[in-house]
């Protein structure tokens, strides 16, 4: 993973795709965890809360090995980008370059619950536009890995990002993901260069309606929850 390419993609489009980050075999294994014996801290039925339709489960600590390795490997690549964004947005916060140090800060602030999750969508399911904040402390970037093959395992179910620019209508992006691809994107907002300096663009993400089949996603969020 080249940090410069990721930073350029995030700055230009608000997202960056890592093609084939996870092998097909690992995708199948992760999807299988949804109904397996892996310990979870909670399961959310989206329609009960107005989040959409479908279900997702938050992993408990200790995380499955592959999830832990992905979380630990991605964070050091993203931390310098997060720090540059904080500087551009005029924020005083700075993020340590190692994920373990950042988690220590989260836990000291009372955010101790793990946030990586598995999502399952079946025919008719969808996820409304939202942000994954979970507490006062939040790392500004996150990742989602598509664990199912579009056109083979499911149809529909596109990953969607919207950005709200000040004094303009929202813009939507449909992110083209294949099996094992990861998309990196903002949790809350990102800086955009303008004629008079940087300005803030609010970001939200969701999933369009699944028209057929079953879609699984691994969500990797780097801050823990209250």
BELZIKA-V33128 format. One record per backbone hydrogen bond with DSSP energy under -0.5 kcal/mol. NH is the residue of the N-H (numbers start at 1). CO is the residue of the C=O. E is the energy in kcal/mol with one decimal. If there is no record, write none. Layout:
{{NH & CO & E} {NH & CO & E}}
//
This chain:
{{3 & 1 & -0.7} {6 & 2 & -2.1} {7 & 3 & -2.7} {8 & 4 & -2.2} {9 & 5 & -2.3} {10 & 6 & -2.6} {11 & 7 & -2.5} {12 & 8 & -2.2} {13 & 9 & -2.8} {14 & 9 & -0.8} {14 & 10 & -1.1} {15 & 9 & -0.8} {16 & 184 & -1.9} {18 & 182 & -3.2} {19 & 17 & -0.8} {21 & 18 & -1.1} {21 & 180 & -0.8} {22 & 180 & -2.0} {27 & 23 & -2.4} {28 & 24 & -2.4} {29 & 25 & -2.1} {30 & 26 & -2.7} {31 & 27 & -2.6} {32 & 28 & -2.1} {33 & 29 & -0.7} {33 & 30 & -1.1} {34 & 31 & -1.5} {35 & 32 & -0.7} {36 & 33 & -0.8} {41 & 58 & -2.3} {42 & 58 & -1.0} {44 & 56 & -3.3} {46 & 44 & -0.8} {46 & 54 & -2.3} {48 & 45 & -1.5} {49 & 45 & -0.5} {49 & 46 & -1.5} {50 & 46 & -0.6} {51 & 46 & -2.2} {52 & 46 & -0.5} {53 & 126 & -2.9} {55 & 120 & -1.9} {56 & 44 & -1.9} {57 & 118 & -2.6} {58 & 42 & -2.2} {59 & 116 & -2.2} {60 & 39 & -1.8} {68 & 64 & -2.5} {69 & 65 & -2.6} {70 & 66 & -2.1} {71 & 67 & -2.4} {72 & 68 & -2.6} {73 & 69 & -2.1} {74 & 70 & -2.4} {75 & 71 & -1.7} {76 & 72 & -0.7} {77 & 73 & -0.5} {77 & 74 & -0.8} {78 & 74 & -1.7} {79 & 75 & -2.4} {80 & 76 & -0.6} {82 & 78 & -2.7} {83 & 79 & -2.3} {84 & 80 & -2.1} {85 & 81 & -2.7} {86 & 82 & -2.3} {87 & 83 & -2.1} {88 & 84 & -2.4} {89 & 85 & -2.3} {90 & 87 & -1.1} {91 & 86 & -3.0} {102 & 98 & -1.5} {103 & 99 & -2.7} {104 & 100 & -1.8} {105 & 101 & -1.5} {106 & 102 & -2.1} {107 & 103 & -2.8} {108 & 104 & -2.3} {109 & 105 & -1.3} {110 & 107 & -1.6} {111 & 106 & -2.7} {112 & 110 & -1.0} {112 & 225 & -0.7} {113 & 225 & -2.4} {117 & 219 & -1.9} {118 & 57 & -2.4} {119 & 217 & -2.7} {120 & 55 & -2.9} {121 & 215 & -2.8} {123 & 213 & -0.6} {124 & 210 & -3.4} {125 & 122 & -2.9} {126 & 53 & -1.7} {127 & 207 & -2.5} {128 & 51 & -2.8} {130 & 205 & -2.0} {133 & 131 & -0.9} {138 & 136 & -0.5} {142 & 185 & -2.3} {143 & 220 & -2.3} {144 & 183 & -1.7} {145 & 218 & -3.0} {146 & 144 & -0.5} {146 & 181 & -2.4} {147 & 145 & -0.6} {147 & 216 & -2.4} {148 & 216 & -0.6} {150 & 148 & -0.6} {151 & 154 & -3.2} {152 & 149 & -1.5} {153 & 149 & -3.0} {154 & 149 & -1.1} {155 & 212 & -2.2} {157 & 209 & -2.0} {159 & 175 & -0.7} {160 & 206 & -2.8} {161 & 173 & -2.7} {162 & 204 & -2.6} {163 & 171 & -2.3} {164 & 202 & -2.8} {165 & 163 & -0.7} {166 & 200 & -0.6} {168 & 165 & -2.0} {171 & 163 & -2.2} {173 & 161 & -3.1} {175 & 159 & -2.6} {175 & 173 & -0.6} {176 & 174 & -0.6} {177 & 175 & -0.9} {180 & 146 & -3.0} {181 & 178 & -2.2} {182 & 18 & -2.1} {183 & 144 & -2.5} {184 & 16 & -3.0} {185 & 142 & -2.0} {186 & 14 & -0.7} {187 & 140 & -2.2} {190 & 201 & -1.9} {192 & 199 & -2.3} {194 & 197 & -1.4} {197 & 194 & -1.5} {199 & 192 & -2.3} {201 & 190 & -2.2} {202 & 164 & -1.7} {203 & 188 & -3.2} {204 & 162 & -2.0} {205 & 130 & -2.1} {206 & 160 & -2.1} {207 & 127 & -1.7} {208 & 158 & -2.5} {210 & 125 & -2.7} {211 & 155 & -2.0} {211 & 209 & -0.5} {212 & 155 & -1.2} {214 & 153 & -2.1} {215 & 121 & -2.9} {217 & 119 & -1.9} {218 & 145 & -2.5} {219 & 117 & -3.1} {219 & 217 & -0.6} {220 & 143 & -3.1} {221 & 219 & -0.6} {222 & 141 & -0.5} {225 & 113 & -3.2} {226 & 134 & -2.0}}
//
